[in-house]
């Protein structure tokens, strides 16, 4: 996937500023009084025109490429019977804390069924998602599992979403 538009715009602006500063550098270096004073003297009440040097343009700060990224997230199985716990496997670029939210789609929107905050000390983590919410089994339906990695400074990764489908319990 490509980078976001604000990121590409800031990189393009930084590159343009650097190119214009480099292109102007030789011209600024040759405009000074290289030779002696001008041959014809100016009247005493007129001063020569001078230009103040341009302030150095610092490139915009760019977020590190090593931001906490959820490299891969997988639910196995994707379809579970009511009362069963699916396994979530997450692969990260660096160790961080995972924020996992399970929400159910309803007629008016989404309702949160469960939320977890799990430390990931390594680059991979496997955990069983809860089969219960508020003391009851998850109702049959379609659920969204949202995963975000958060580091110690509070930097968040992009949200990764997976779909979980809870089916009716097996008949006995």
Secondary structure, DSSP 8 states (H G I E B T S, - for coil): ----HHHHHHHHHHHHHHHHHHHHHHHHHHSS--SSS-SS---TT-------------------TT---EEEEEEESSEEETT---EEEEEESS-EEEEEEEEEE-SSSEEEEEEEEEEE-SSEEEEE--SEETTEE--SEEEEEEEEEE-TT--B---EEEEEEEE-----
